[in-house]
């Protein structure tokens, strides 16, 4: 029988009687039908942790969405993906990937680590039912002094039975140990099973064939730190002006601005954003398969839209098209320094704010769509308060986290 001593959402059908919670509002009922977590631990699986506080459900309604907290975590999260049954959230500093029930919002398992353990798992994408890919960046970025990273992609097959028991098996490992990578911000899996991986420090895009071999996609002629042949749209900026994020002075670690960061593909076009080059760019996917030297493919990169001139520094993180709605033309992105989730019309670069707020979106860094319920595909958003920690902010001297960290669910209504 479930124990509800640690629930953190007030609109919980299972726990209402015991805890004397008032009947849910009409809005809460609709949210519950779309999978608001019950937030209760299961006494039969007491070794698994769930929430860290008993805070009430936060619901924020805007002109384009309704947002609320799906899960509260005690540690810095990064990366999110899921399907009809489960939601995966990365715990990079502890080297683990947590598994949550999509229905209840409680943690039900951890993804079994690879034989060499996770180093920094922070990007994940599901592909089809029962399959998930984890990007392990191999370590924190260290541009000054430069230290190469060793990213890996792990593919798992997993299963959730009728009793919500989770099991998973590592089925494939892709190593980039034979390539020079500064730090990978993102991956995208192509329809045929290949991958693209970005390097935000050395300014490269790598392609992984279906057999696991890694080949250059768009890579500088001279691949080295501060290369004289750096590709302007991809490489990082060695300095950064100080800005203010959520009331905090902010400088990225190393006081640099990342290069090519998130990446996404739709209808044969690759899209990426570069904070250093200050813009959203695209190129035809097919060029990655031609016979030209990898550095010459950069001539096919086109600017879609520049960062607004009044914005000193802008970073967009973890792009996502809605894979469940081919008519949704927008590219969704985390907009961390503005505490927003935005979407971009890739035909003209026009932007719209989808959701915002300093509580649910305190430096949003990862997002991903879940399969639809009642016709709506929820957008999961992980925020990790990067402006509040010395790990990522050189302008402060001590961590000042506002616990808990929140995994939010956004229902796009327009």
C-alpha positions as CSV (number, residue, x, y, z in Angstrom):
1,X,0.0,0.0,0.0
2,X,1.3,3.5,-0.9
3,X,2.6,5.7,1.8
4,X,1.8,9.4,1.3
5,X,4.0,11.0,3.9
6,X,6.3,12.6,1.3
7,X,3.8,13.9,-1.2
8,X,4.4,17.3,-2.5
9,X,1.4,18.0,-4.8
10,X,-1.9,18.9,-3.1
11,X,-4.1,17.8,-6.0
12,X,-3.5,14.0,-5.5
13,X,-6.4,11.7,-5.8
14,X,-4.7,8.8,-4.0
15,X,-3.7,10.9,-1.0
16,X,-6.6,13.3,-0.6
17,X,-8.4,11.4,2.1
18,X,-5.5,10.7,4.3
19,X,-4.1,14.2,4.2
20,X,-7.3,16.1,4.2
21,X,-6.7,17.8,0.9
22,X,-9.5,19.8,-0.5
23,X,-11.1,18.6,-3.7
24,X,-9.1,19.6,-6.9
25,X,-10.2,22.5,-8.9
26,X,-11.4,22.0,-12.5
27,X,-7.9,23.0,-13.7
28,X,-6.3,20.5,-11.4
29,X,-8.6,17.8,-12.6
30,X,-7.6,18.5,-16.2
31,X,-3.9,18.5,-15.2
32,X,-4.3,15.2,-13.4
33,X,-5.8,13.6,-16.5
34,X,-2.7,14.7,-18.4
35,X,-0.3,13.1,-15.9
36,X,0.4,15.3,-12.9
37,X,2.4,13.3,-10.5
38,X,0.9,12.0,-7.3
39,X,4.3,12.5,-5.6
40,X,3.9,9.6,-3.2
41,X,6.6,7.1,-2.3
42,X,5.8,3.4,-2.5
43,X,6.4,1.6,0.7
44,X,7.3,-1.6,-1.2
45,X,10.2,0.3,-2.8
46,X,11.3,2.6,0.0
47,X,14.9,2.7,-1.2
48,X,13.9,5.0,-4.1
49,X,13.8,8.7,-3.3
50,X,11.2,11.1,-4.6
51,X,10.7,14.8,-3.7
52,X,12.6,16.8,-1.2
53,X,9.9,19.2,-0.1
54,X,6.2,19.2,0.5
55,X,5.6,22.3,-1.5
56,X,2.2,22.9,-3.2
57,X,1.7,22.4,-6.9
58,X,2.7,25.5,-8.8
59,X,0.5,26.2,-11.8
60,X,1.3,29.0,-14.2
61,X,-1.2,29.8,-17.0
62,X,-0.1,32.0,-19.9
63,X,-1.5,32.9,-23.3
64,X,0.1,29.9,-25.0
65,X,0.5,27.3,-22.3
66,X,-0.2,25.9,-18.8
67,X,2.8,24.9,-16.8
68,X,3.3,23.1,-13.5
69,X,5.9,21.2,-11.5
70,X,6.1,17.5,-12.4
71,X,8.9,16.6,-9.9
72,X,11.2,18.4,-7.3
73,X,14.8,17.2,-6.9
74,X,17.4,17.8,-4.3
75,X,20.3,17.7,-6.8
76,X,21.3,19.5,-10.0
77,X,19.4,17.9,-12.9
78,X,20.1,18.1,-16.6
79,X,18.5,16.3,-19.5
80,X,15.0,15.0,-19.9
81,X,13.2,12.6,-22.1
82,X,10.3,10.1,-21.8
83,X,7.5,8.1,-23.3
84,X,4.0,7.0,-22.4
85,X,5.2,5.4,-19.1
86,X,8.4,7.0,-17.8
87,X,10.4,10.2,-17.7
88,X,14.2,10.1,-17.6
89,X,16.1,12.9,-15.8
90,X,19.8,13.2,-15.7
91,X,21.7,13.7,-12.4
92,X,25.1,14.6,-13.9
93,X,27.1,15.4,-10.9
94,X,26.1,12.2,-9.2
95,X,26.7,10.3,-12.4
96,X,23.2,8.7,-12.7
97,X,20.0,8.9,-14.7
98,X,16.8,8.8,-12.7
99,X,13.6,7.2,-13.9
100,X,10.2,8.6,-12.9
101,X,6.7,7.4,-13.4
102,X,5.0,9.6,-15.9
103,X,1.7,9.0,-14.2
104,X,2.6,9.7,-10.6
105,X,5.7,11.8,-10.9
106,X,7.7,9.7,-8.4
107,X,11.0,8.1,-9.0
108,X,10.7,4.3,-9.7
109,X,14.3,3.4,-10.7
110,X,17.7,4.4,-11.9
111,X,19.0,3.5,-15.3
112,X,21.7,0.9,-14.8
113,X,25.1,2.5,-15.4
114,X,27.5,1.3,-18.1
115,X,30.5,-0.8,-17.1
116,X,32.7,2.2,-16.9
117,X,30.1,4.2,-15.0
118,X,28.5,7.5,-16.1
119,X,30.8,10.5,-15.9
120,X,28.4,13.4,-16.8
121,X,25.1,12.2,-18.3
122,X,23.1,15.3,-19.2
123,X,21.4,14.9,-22.5
124,X,18.9,12.1,-23.4
125,X,16.5,11.3,-26.1
126,X,14.0,8.5,-26.5
127,X,13.5,7.0,-29.9
128,X,10.5,4.7,-30.2
129,X,8.9,2.8,-27.3
130,X,11.5,1.2,-25.1
131,X,14.6,2.9,-26.4
132,X,16.6,5.8,-24.9
133,X,20.0,7.4,-25.8
134,X,22.1,9.0,-23.2
135,X,24.9,11.5,-24.0
136,X,27.6,11.4,-21.4
137,X,29.8,14.4,-22.0
138,X,32.7,12.8,-20.3
139,X,33.5,15.7,-18.0
140,X,32.8,19.4,-17.4
141,X,34.0,21.8,-20.1
142,X,37.5,23.1,-19.4
143,X,38.5,25.7,-22.1
144,X,41.0,27.5,-19.9
145,X,43.3,25.6,-19.8
146,X,42.0,23.4,-22.5
147,X,41.3,19.8,-21.7
148,X,39.7,17.5,-24.2
149,X,36.5,15.6,-23.2
150,X,35.7,12.0,-24.0
151,X,32.0,11.9,-24.7
152,X,30.0,8.7,-25.2
153,X,26.5,7.9,-26.4
154,X,24.8,5.0,-24.6
155,X,21.7,3.3,-26.0
156,X,19.4,1.3,-23.7
157,X,16.5,-0.9,-24.3
158,X,14.0,-0.7,-21.4
159,X,10.7,-2.1,-20.3
160,X,8.0,-1.1,-17.8
161,X,5.7,-3.9,-16.8
162,X,2.0,-3.7,-15.6
163,X,3.2,-3.2,-12.0
164,X,5.4,-0.2,-13.0
165,X,8.6,-2.3,-12.5
166,X,11.4,-0.9,-14.7
167,X,14.2,-2.9,-16.3
168,X,16.8,-1.8,-18.8
169,X,19.8,-3.2,-20.7
170,X,22.7,-1.3,-22.3
171,X,22.7,-2.4,-25.9
172,X,25.2,0.0,-27.6
173,X,28.1,2.3,-26.7
174,X,29.5,4.9,-29.1
175,X,32.9,6.3,-28.1
176,X,34.5,9.5,-29.4
177,X,37.9,8.6,-27.8
178,X,39.6,8.6,-31.2
179,X,38.4,12.2,-32.0
180,X,39.3,15.5,-30.4
181,X,36.3,17.0,-28.7
182,X,36.3,20.0,-26.4
183,X,32.8,19.6,-24.9
184,X,29.6,18.3,-26.4
185,X,26.4,20.2,-25.7
186,X,23.9,18.1,-27.7
187,X,23.2,15.1,-29.9
188,X,20.4,14.4,-32.4
189,X,19.5,10.9,-33.7
190,X,18.6,10.7,-37.3
191,X,15.8,8.6,-38.7
192,X,18.2,5.9,-40.0
193,X,19.9,5.5,-36.6
194,X,22.9,7.8,-37.2
195,X,23.8,10.6,-34.8
196,X,25.1,14.1,-35.0
197,X,27.1,15.4,-32.0
198,X,28.1,19.1,-31.4
199,X,31.3,20.4,-29.9
200,X,30.8,23.8,-28.5
201,X,34.5,24.5,-27.7
202,X,36.4,23.3,-30.8
203,X,33.5,24.3,-33.1
204,X,32.7,21.0,-34.8
205,X,29.8,18.7,-35.8
206,X,30.5,15.0,-35.9
207,X,28.5,12.3,-37.6
208,X,28.1,8.7,-36.2
209,X,27.4,6.0,-38.8
210,X,24.9,3.2,-38.1
211,X,27.9,0.9,-37.5
212,X,29.2,3.2,-34.8
213,X,32.1,4.7,-36.6
214,X,32.6,8.4,-36.1
215,X,33.3,10.7,-39.1
216,X,33.7,14.4,-39.5
217,X,30.5,16.3,-40.4
218,X,31.6,20.0,-40.3
219,X,35.0,20.2,-38.7
220,X,37.7,22.9,-39.0
221,X,40.6,22.3,-41.4
222,X,43.0,22.4,-38.4
223,X,41.3,20.8,-35.4
224,X,42.9,22.2,-32.3
225,X,42.2,24.6,-29.5
226,X,41.9,28.2,-30.8
227,X,42.4,26.9,-34.3
228,X,43.5,29.5,-36.9
229,X,40.9,27.8,-39.2
230,X,38.0,27.9,-36.7
231,X,34.6,28.0,-38.3
232,X,32.9,31.3,-37.1
233,X,29.4,29.9,-36.8
234,X,30.6,27.0,-34.6
235,X,33.5,28.0,-32.4
236,X,33.3,29.5,-28.9
237,X,34.2,33.1,-27.9
238,X,37.2,33.2,-25.5
239,X,35.7,36.1,-23.5
240,X,32.3,37.1,-22.2
241,X,30.8,40.3,-20.9
242,X,29.2,40.1,-17.5
243,X,25.4,40.0,-17.6
244,X,22.6,39.7,-15.1
245,X,20.5,36.5,-14.9
246,X,17.6,36.3,-12.4
247,X,19.2,39.1,-10.3
248,X,22.7,37.5,-10.2
249,X,25.8,38.7,-12.0
250,X,26.7,36.0,-14.5
251,X,29.8,34.8,-16.3
252,X,30.0,31.3,-17.8
253,X,32.8,29.2,-16.3
254,X,36.1,30.2,-18.0
255,X,34.3,33.5,-18.9
256,X,33.7,32.2,-22.4
257,X,30.7,32.0,-24.6
258,X,29.9,28.6,-26.0
259,X,29.9,27.8,-29.7
260,X,27.5,25.4,-31.4
261,X,25.2,24.2,-28.7
262,X,21.8,22.6,-29.4
263,X,21.0,20.8,-32.6
264,X,17.8,19.5,-34.2
265,X,16.8,18.0,-37.6
266,X,13.5,18.2,-39.4
267,X,12.6,17.6,-43.1
268,X,16.2,17.2,-44.2
269,X,17.4,20.4,-42.6
270,X,19.8,20.7,-39.6
271,X,19.3,23.6,-37.2
272,X,21.7,24.8,-34.5
273,X,22.2,27.8,-32.3
274,X,25.5,29.4,-31.5
275,X,25.7,31.8,-28.5
276,X,29.1,33.0,-29.7
277,X,28.0,33.6,-33.4
278,X,24.8,35.1,-32.0
279,X,22.3,33.3,-34.2
280,X,20.1,30.4,-35.3
281,X,21.7,28.7,-38.3
282,X,20.8,25.9,-40.7
283,X,22.3,23.7,-43.4
284,X,21.0,20.8,-45.5
285,X,21.5,17.4,-43.9
286,X,22.6,15.9,-47.2
287,X,25.9,17.9,-47.3
288,X,27.2,15.7,-44.4
289,X,27.3,12.8,-46.8
290,X,29.1,14.5,-49.8
291,X,32.7,14.0,-50.8
292,X,34.0,17.4,-49.8
293,X,36.5,17.9,-47.0
294,X,34.6,18.5,-43.8
295,X,35.7,22.1,-43.4
296,X,34.4,23.1,-46.8
297,X,30.8,22.1,-45.9
298,X,30.7,25.2,-43.6
299,X,30.0,27.2,-46.8
300,X,26.5,25.8,-46.7
301,X,25.6,27.1,-43.3
302,X,23.0,29.8,-43.5
303,X,21.8,32.3,-40.9
304,X,18.1,32.1,-40.1
305,X,17.9,34.8,-37.4
306,X,20.3,36.8,-35.3
307,X,20.2,37.4,-31.6
308,X,18.4,40.7,-30.9
309,X,21.0,43.5,-30.9
310,X,19.9,44.7,-27.4
311,X,20.7,41.3,-25.9
312,X,24.4,41.2,-24.7
313,X,24.6,37.4,-24.4
314,X,22.1,34.8,-25.4
315,X,22.1,31.0,-25.1
316,X,19.5,28.7,-26.3
317,X,19.6,25.1,-25.1
318,X,18.3,21.7,-26.1
319,X,16.2,22.3,-29.1
320,X,13.1,20.1,-29.9
321,X,10.6,19.9,-32.6
322,X,7.3,18.2,-31.6
323,X,7.7,14.7,-33.1
324,X,4.1,13.9,-32.5
325,X,2.6,16.8,-34.5
326,X,4.0,17.3,-38.0
327,X,1.8,20.4,-38.4
328,X,3.6,22.1,-35.6
329,X,6.2,24.1,-37.5
330,X,7.9,25.6,-34.4
331,X,11.3,24.8,-33.0
332,X,11.1,24.8,-29.2
333,X,14.1,25.9,-27.1
334,X,15.1,26.6,-23.5
335,X,15.9,30.3,-23.1
336,X,17.8,30.1,-19.8
337,X,19.1,33.6,-19.2
338,X,15.6,35.0,-19.7
339,X,13.9,32.3,-17.6
340,X,11.7,31.2,-20.6
341,X,10.8,28.5,-23.0
342,X,10.4,29.9,-26.5
343,X,9.6,28.7,-29.9
344,X,10.9,29.8,-33.2
345,X,9.3,29.8,-36.7
346,X,12.2,28.3,-38.7
347,X,10.8,29.8,-41.9
348,X,11.5,33.3,-40.8
349,X,13.2,33.3,-37.3
350,X,10.2,34.8,-35.6
351,X,10.0,34.0,-31.9
352,X,7.2,33.6,-29.3
353,X,7.5,33.1,-25.6
354,X,5.7,29.8,-24.7
355,X,6.2,29.8,-20.9
356,X,8.2,31.8,-18.4
357,X,8.7,32.4,-14.7
358,X,11.6,32.4,-12.2
359,X,10.2,29.5,-10.1
360,X,9.4,26.8,-12.8
361,X,12.0,28.0,-15.2
362,X,15.1,29.0,-13.2
363,X,17.7,28.6,-15.9
364,X,15.9,26.0,-18.1
365,X,18.5,23.9,-19.8
366,X,16.8,20.8,-21.2
367,X,13.5,19.9,-22.8
368,X,11.7,17.2,-24.7
369,X,8.2,16.2,-25.7
370,X,6.2,13.2,-24.4
371,X,3.6,11.3,-26.4
372,X,0.2,13.0,-26.4
373,X,-2.6,12.4,-23.9
374,X,-6.0,13.8,-24.8
375,X,-4.4,15.3,-27.9
376,X,-1.7,17.3,-26.1
377,X,2.0,16.4,-26.2
378,X,3.5,17.7,-22.9
379,X,6.8,19.5,-23.1
380,X,9.1,18.5,-20.2
381,X,11.5,21.2,-19.0
382,X,14.4,20.8,-16.6
383,X,15.9,23.9,-15.0
384,X,19.2,23.7,-13.1
385,X,19.9,27.3,-11.7
386,X,23.2,27.7,-13.4
387,X,23.3,31.4,-12.4
388,X,23.4,30.2,-8.7
389,X,26.4,28.0,-8.7
390,X,30.2,28.5,-9.0
391,X,30.3,25.4,-11.3
392,X,29.0,27.5,-14.1
393,X,29.1,31.1,-12.9
394,X,32.4,32.8,-12.4
395,X,30.8,36.0,-11.1
396,X,29.7,34.6,-7.8
397,X,31.8,33.0,-5.0
398,X,29.4,30.6,-3.4
399,X,26.5,28.4,-4.4
400,X,23.1,30.0,-3.6
401,X,20.6,27.4,-4.8
402,X,16.9,27.8,-4.3
403,X,15.9,24.2,-3.5
404,X,14.3,22.2,-4.8
405,X,15.3,21.9,-8.5
406,X,12.2,21.6,-10.6
407,X,11.2,19.4,-13.5
408,X,8.3,21.3,-15.1
409,X,5.6,20.1,-17.5
410,X,4.3,22.5,-20.1
411,X,1.0,22.0,-21.9
412,X,1.2,24.1,-25.1
413,X,-2.4,25.4,-25.7
414,X,-1.9,27.6,-28.8
